[in-house]
Amino acid sequence: MTRAHLLGVVLLASSLAGQAAAQDSPPAPEQQRERYEREADKALRELDRRIEELSRRIDAARAQAKAELGRLRKQLEDKRGPLRRRLAELRARGEAAWTELRKGLEAALEELRRALEETDREAEQIET
């Protein structure tokens, strides 16, 4: 897990939170929703990639480090489920409900960003 990877996730989460403010005229609600879904999918793919990377690091680590890295991987996997459920709910709901659901998804993405930062710090300490 490199700092460059972490920076990519942080930038993605930041762009999700601040995208609407950066535009002169907001796109139509359906366009906003579709774009938001694509970006949430990107965040989930990045999370999947980071979990896989952590799994490879666990395989290469010594016994005590394996247990600690495994704990960190479990924490990330536990965060992935609610995020996937919120995105699925967002897709299933109508236009009126999606704005409210988006707030929950944004909160989950921010929590994910913080968890990835913490995981990166802890993994570096374990491996040194």
GUPA-164579 format. One record per residue: residue number from 1; x, y, z of N, C-alpha, C in turn. Coordinates in nm, 2 decimals. Layout:
<pts>
[pt NUM, [X, Y, Z], [X, Y, Z], [X, Y, Z]]
...
</pts>
This chain:
<pts>
[pt 1, [0.08, -0.12, 0.00], [0.00, 0.00, 0.00], [0.09, 0.12, 0.00]]
[pt 2, [0.10, 0.19, -0.11], [0.19, 0.30, -0.12], [0.11, 0.43, -0.09]]
[pt 3, [0.19, 0.53, -0.06], [0.13, 0.66, -0.04], [0.06, 0.71, -0.17]]
[pt 4, [0.11, 0.68, -0.28], [0.05, 0.72, -0.41], [-0.09, 0.66, -0.42]]
[pt 5, [-0.10, 0.53, -0.38], [-0.23, 0.47, -0.39], [-0.33, 0.54, -0.29]]
[pt 6, [-0.28, 0.57, -0.17], [-0.36, 0.63, -0.07], [-0.40, 0.77, -0.12]]
[pt 7, [-0.31, 0.84, -0.19], [-0.34, 0.97, -0.24], [-0.45, 0.96, -0.35]]
[pt 8, [-0.44, 0.86, -0.43], [-0.55, 0.84, -0.53], [-0.69, 0.82, -0.47]]
[pt 9, [-0.69, 0.74, -0.36], [-0.82, 0.72, -0.30], [-0.87, 0.85, -0.23]]
[pt 10, [-0.78, 0.92, -0.17], [-0.82, 1.05, -0.10], [-0.87, 1.14, -0.21]]
[pt 11, [-0.80, 1.15, -0.32], [-0.84, 1.24, -0.43], [-0.98, 1.20, -0.48]]
[pt 12, [-1.00, 1.07, -0.50], [-1.13, 1.03, -0.55], [-1.24, 1.06, -0.45]]
[pt 13, [-1.22, 1.04, -0.32], [-1.32, 1.07, -0.22], [-1.35, 1.22, -0.22]]
[pt 14, [-1.24, 1.30, -0.23], [-1.26, 1.44, -0.23], [-1.33, 1.49, -0.35]]
[pt 15, [-1.31, 1.43, -0.46], [-1.38, 1.47, -0.58], [-1.52, 1.44, -0.57]]
[pt 16, [-1.56, 1.32, -0.51], [-1.70, 1.28, -0.49], [-1.77, 1.39, -0.41]]
[pt 17, [-1.71, 1.43, -0.30], [-1.77, 1.52, -0.21], [-1.78, 1.66, -0.27]]
[pt 18, [-1.69, 1.71, -0.35], [-1.69, 1.85, -0.39], [-1.72, 1.87, -0.54]]
[pt 19, [-1.76, 1.78, -0.61], [-1.78, 1.79, -0.75], [-1.89, 1.89, -0.79]]
[pt 20, [-2.00, 1.88, -0.73], [-2.11, 1.97, -0.77], [-2.07, 2.12, -0.75]]
[pt 21, [-2.00, 2.15, -0.65], [-1.96, 2.29, -0.62], [-1.87, 2.34, -0.73]]
[pt 22, [-1.79, 2.26, -0.79], [-1.69, 2.31, -0.89], [-1.75, 2.34, -1.03]]
[pt 23, [-1.88, 2.31, -1.05], [-1.94, 2.33, -1.18], [-2.01, 2.46, -1.18]]
[pt 24, [-2.01, 2.53, -1.30], [-2.09, 2.65, -1.31], [-2.24, 2.63, -1.31]]
[pt 25, [-2.29, 2.54, -1.39], [-2.43, 2.50, -1.39], [-2.44, 2.35, -1.36]]
[pt 26, [-2.52, 2.32, -1.26], [-2.52, 2.18, -1.22], [-2.59, 2.10, -1.33]]
[pt 27, [-2.54, 1.97, -1.36], [-2.61, 1.89, -1.46], [-2.74, 1.84, -1.41]]
[pt 28, [-2.82, 1.79, -1.50], [-2.95, 1.74, -1.46], [-2.94, 1.63, -1.35]]
[pt 29, [-3.04, 1.62, -1.27], [-3.04, 1.52, -1.16], [-3.00, 1.38, -1.21]]
[pt 30, [-3.05, 1.33, -1.32], [-3.02, 1.20, -1.37], [-2.87, 1.19, -1.40]]
[pt 31, [-2.82, 1.29, -1.46], [-2.67, 1.30, -1.50], [-2.59, 1.30, -1.37]]
[pt 32, [-2.63, 1.37, -1.27], [-2.56, 1.38, -1.14], [-2.56, 1.24, -1.08]]
[pt 33, [-2.67, 1.17, -1.08], [-2.69, 1.04, -1.02], [-2.60, 0.94, -1.09]]
[pt 34, [-2.60, 0.94, -1.23], [-2.52, 0.84, -1.30], [-2.37, 0.87, -1.28]]
[pt 35, [-2.33, 0.99, -1.28], [-2.19, 1.03, -1.25], [-2.15, 0.98, -1.11]]
[pt 36, [-2.24, 1.01, -1.02], [-2.21, 0.97, -0.88], [-2.20, 0.82, -0.87]]
[pt 37, [-2.29, 0.75, -0.93], [-2.28, 0.60, -0.93], [-2.15, 0.55, -0.99]]
[pt 38, [-2.11, 0.61, -1.10], [-1.98, 0.57, -1.16], [-1.86, 0.59, -1.07]]
[pt 39, [-1.86, 0.71, -1.00], [-1.75, 0.74, -0.91], [-1.76, 0.65, -0.79]]
[pt 40, [-1.88, 0.62, -0.74], [-1.88, 0.53, -0.62], [-1.83, 0.39, -0.67]]
[pt 41, [-1.87, 0.35, -0.79], [-1.81, 0.22, -0.84], [-1.66, 0.22, -0.84]]
[pt 42, [-1.61, 0.34, -0.89], [-1.46, 0.35, -0.89], [-1.40, 0.34, -0.75]]
[pt 43, [-1.46, 0.40, -0.65], [-1.42, 0.39, -0.51], [-1.42, 0.25, -0.47]]
[pt 44, [-1.53, 0.17, -0.50], [-1.54, 0.03, -0.46], [-1.43, -0.05, -0.53]]
[pt 45, [-1.40, -0.03, -0.66], [-1.30, -0.10, -0.73], [-1.16, -0.07, -0.66]]
[pt 46, [-1.14, 0.05, -0.62], [-1.01, 0.09, -0.55], [-1.00, 0.01, -0.42]]
[pt 47, [-1.11, 0.01, -0.35], [-1.12, -0.07, -0.22], [-1.09, -0.21, -0.25]]
[pt 48, [-1.15, -0.27, -0.35], [-1.12, -0.41, -0.38], [-0.97, -0.43, -0.41]]
[pt 49, [-0.92, -0.34, -0.49], [-0.78, -0.35, -0.52], [-0.69, -0.34, -0.40]]
[pt 50, [-0.72, -0.25, -0.31], [-0.64, -0.23, -0.19], [-0.65, -0.36, -0.10]]
[pt 51, [-0.77, -0.42, -0.09], [-0.78, -0.54, -0.01], [-0.70, -0.65, -0.07]]
[pt 52, [-0.70, -0.66, -0.20], [-0.62, -0.77, -0.27], [-0.47, -0.74, -0.24]]
[pt 53, [-0.43, -0.62, -0.25], [-0.29, -0.58, -0.22], [-0.25, -0.62, -0.08]]
[pt 54, [-0.34, -0.59, 0.01], [-0.32, -0.62, 0.15], [-0.31, -0.77, 0.17]]
[pt 55, [-0.39, -0.85, 0.10], [-0.38, -0.99, 0.10], [-0.25, -1.04, 0.06]]
[pt 56, [-0.19, -0.99, -0.05], [-0.06, -1.03, -0.10], [0.05, -0.99, 0.01]]
[pt 57, [0.03, -0.88, 0.07], [0.13, -0.84, 0.18], [0.12, -0.94, 0.29]]
[pt 58, [0.00, -0.99, 0.33], [-0.01, -1.08, 0.43], [0.06, -1.21, 0.40]]
[pt 59, [0.04, -1.26, 0.28], [0.11, -1.38, 0.23], [0.26, -1.37, 0.25]]
[pt 60, [0.32, -1.25, 0.23], [0.46, -1.23, 0.23], [0.51, -1.20, 0.37]]
[pt 61, [0.43, -1.17, 0.47], [0.47, -1.13, 0.60], [0.50, -1.24, 0.69]]
[pt 62, [0.57, -1.21, 0.80], [0.60, -1.31, 0.90], [0.48, -1.33, 0.99]]
[pt 63, [0.48, -1.43, 1.07], [0.36, -1.48, 1.15], [0.28, -1.36, 1.22]]
[pt 64, [0.35, -1.29, 1.31], [0.29, -1.19, 1.39], [0.23, -1.08, 1.30]]
[pt 65, [0.31, -1.04, 1.20], [0.26, -0.94, 1.11], [0.14, -0.98, 1.03]]
[pt 66, [0.14, -1.11, 0.99], [0.02, -1.17, 0.92], [-0.11, -1.15, 1.00]]
[pt 67, [-0.10, -1.17, 1.13], [-0.22, -1.16, 1.21], [-0.27, -1.01, 1.21]]
[pt 68, [-0.17, -0.92, 1.23], [-0.21, -0.78, 1.23], [-0.26, -0.73, 1.10]]
[pt 69, [-0.19, -0.77, 0.99], [-0.23, -0.73, 0.86], [-0.37, -0.79, 0.82]]
[pt 70, [-0.39, -0.91, 0.87], [-0.52, -0.98, 0.85], [-0.63, -0.90, 0.92]]
[pt 71, [-0.60, -0.85, 1.04], [-0.70, -0.76, 1.11], [-0.73, -0.64, 1.03]]
[pt 72, [-0.63, -0.58, 0.98], [-0.65, -0.46, 0.90], [-0.74, -0.49, 0.77]]
[pt 73, [-0.71, -0.60, 0.71], [-0.79, -0.64, 0.59], [-0.93, -0.66, 0.63]]
[pt 74, [-0.96, -0.72, 0.74], [-1.09, -0.75, 0.78], [-1.17, -0.62, 0.81]]
[pt 75, [-1.10, -0.52, 0.86], [-1.16, -0.39, 0.89], [-1.20, -0.32, 0.75]]
[pt 76, [-1.12, -0.33, 0.65], [-1.16, -0.28, 0.52], [-1.27, -0.36, 0.46]]
[pt 77, [-1.27, -0.49, 0.47], [-1.37, -0.57, 0.41], [-1.51, -0.54, 0.48]]
[pt 78, [-1.50, -0.51, 0.61], [-1.62, -0.48, 0.69], [-1.68, -0.34, 0.64]]
[pt 79, [-1.60, -0.26, 0.59], [-1.65, -0.13, 0.54], [-1.70, -0.14, 0.40]]
[pt 80, [-1.66, -0.24, 0.33], [-1.70, -0.25, 0.19], [-1.85, -0.29, 0.18]]
[pt 81, [-1.89, -0.38, 0.27], [-2.03, -0.43, 0.26], [-2.13, -0.31, 0.27]]
[pt 82, [-2.13, -0.23, 0.37], [-2.23, -0.12, 0.38], [-2.22, -0.03, 0.26]]
[pt 83, [-2.10, 0.00, 0.21], [-2.09, 0.09, 0.09], [-2.15, 0.03, -0.03]]
[pt 84, [-2.13, -0.10, -0.05], [-2.20, -0.17, -0.16], [-2.35, -0.17, -0.15]]
[pt 85, [-2.40, -0.19, -0.02], [-2.54, -0.19, 0.00], [-2.60, -0.05, -0.03]]
[pt 86, [-2.53, 0.05, 0.02], [-2.58, 0.19, -0.01], [-2.59, 0.22, -0.16]]
[pt 87, [-2.49, 0.18, -0.23], [-2.48, 0.20, -0.37], [-2.60, 0.13, -0.44]]
[pt 88, [-2.62, 0.00, -0.40], [-2.73, -0.08, -0.46], [-2.87, -0.01, -0.43]]
[pt 89, [-2.88, 0.04, -0.31], [-3.00, 0.11, -0.27], [-3.02, 0.24, -0.35]]
[pt 90, [-2.91, 0.31, -0.37], [-2.92, 0.43, -0.45], [-2.97, 0.40, -0.59]]
[pt 91, [-2.92, 0.29, -0.65], [-2.96, 0.25, -0.78], [-3.10, 0.21, -0.79]]
[pt 92, [-3.15, 0.15, -0.68], [-3.29, 0.09, -0.68], [-3.40, 0.20, -0.66]]
[pt 93, [-3.36, 0.31, -0.59], [-3.45, 0.41, -0.56], [-3.48, 0.51, -0.67]]
[pt 94, [-3.59, 0.58, -0.66], [-3.63, 0.68, -0.75], [-3.55, 0.81, -0.74]]
[pt 95, [-3.57, 0.90, -0.83], [-3.49, 1.03, -0.82], [-3.51, 1.11, -0.69]]
[pt 96, [-3.63, 1.11, -0.64], [-3.66, 1.19, -0.52], [-3.58, 1.14, -0.40]]
[pt 97, [-3.56, 1.01, -0.39], [-3.49, 0.95, -0.28], [-3.34, 0.95, -0.29]]
[pt 98, [-3.29, 0.97, -0.41], [-3.14, 0.95, -0.43], [-3.06, 1.06, -0.36]]
[pt 99, [-3.11, 1.18, -0.35], [-3.04, 1.29, -0.29], [-3.01, 1.25, -0.14]]
[pt 100, [-3.11, 1.20, -0.07], [-3.09, 1.16, 0.07], [-3.00, 1.04, 0.08]]
[pt 101, [-3.01, 0.95, 0.00], [-2.93, 0.83, 0.00], [-2.78, 0.87, -0.03]]
[pt 102, [-2.77, 0.97, -0.12], [-2.63, 1.01, -0.16], [-2.56, 1.06, -0.04]]
[pt 103, [-2.63, 1.13, 0.05], [-2.56, 1.18, 0.18], [-2.50, 1.06, 0.26]]
[pt 104, [-2.58, 0.95, 0.27], [-2.53, 0.84, 0.34], [-2.41, 0.77, 0.27]]
[pt 105, [-2.42, 0.77, 0.14], [-2.31, 0.72, 0.06], [-2.18, 0.80, 0.07]]
[pt 106, [-2.20, 0.93, 0.07], [-2.09, 1.02, 0.09], [-2.02, 1.00, 0.23]]
[pt 107, [-2.10, 0.98, 0.33], [-2.05, 0.96, 0.46], [-1.97, 0.83, 0.46]]
[pt 108, [-2.03, 0.73, 0.40], [-1.96, 0.60, 0.39], [-1.82, 0.61, 0.32]]
[pt 109, [-1.82, 0.69, 0.21], [-1.70, 0.71, 0.13], [-1.60, 0.78, 0.22]]
[pt 110, [-1.64, 0.88, 0.29], [-1.55, 0.95, 0.38], [-1.49, 0.86, 0.49]]
[pt 111, [-1.58, 0.78, 0.54], [-1.53, 0.68, 0.64], [-1.43, 0.58, 0.58]]
[pt 112, [-1.46, 0.54, 0.46], [-1.37, 0.46, 0.39], [-1.23, 0.52, 0.37]]
[pt 113, [-1.23, 0.65, 0.33], [-1.11, 0.73, 0.31], [-1.03, 0.73, 0.44]]
[pt 114, [-1.09, 0.76, 0.55], [-1.02, 0.76, 0.68], [-0.97, 0.62, 0.71]]
[pt 115, [-1.05, 0.52, 0.69], [-1.00, 0.38, 0.72], [-0.88, 0.34, 0.64]]
[pt 116, [-0.88, 0.38, 0.51], [-0.77, 0.35, 0.42], [-0.64, 0.42, 0.47]]
[pt 117, [-0.66, 0.55, 0.51], [-0.54, 0.62, 0.56], [-0.49, 0.55, 0.69]]
[pt 118, [-0.58, 0.52, 0.78], [-0.53, 0.45, 0.90], [-0.47, 0.31, 0.87]]
[pt 119, [-0.53, 0.24, 0.78], [-0.48, 0.11, 0.75], [-0.34, 0.12, 0.69]]
[pt 120, [-0.32, 0.22, 0.60], [-0.18, 0.25, 0.54], [-0.08, 0.28, 0.65]]
[pt 121, [-0.12, 0.36, 0.75], [-0.02, 0.39, 0.86], [0.01, 0.27, 0.94]]
[pt 122, [-0.10, 0.20, 0.98], [-0.07, 0.08, 1.06], [0.01, -0.03, 0.99]]
[pt 123, [-0.02, -0.05, 0.86], [0.05, -0.15, 0.78], [0.20, -0.12, 0.77]]
[pt 124, [0.23, 0.01, 0.75], [0.37, 0.05, 0.74], [0.44, 0.02, 0.87]]
[pt 125, [0.37, 0.05, 0.99], [0.43, 0.02, 1.12], [0.46, -0.13, 1.14]]
[pt 126, [0.36, -0.21, 1.10], [0.37, -0.35, 1.12], [0.49, -0.41, 1.04]]
[pt 127, [0.50, -0.36, 0.92], [0.60, -0.42, 0.83], [0.74, -0.37, 0.85]]
[pt 128, [0.76, -0.27, 0.94], [0.89, -0.22, 0.97], [0.95, -0.28, 1.09]]
</pts>
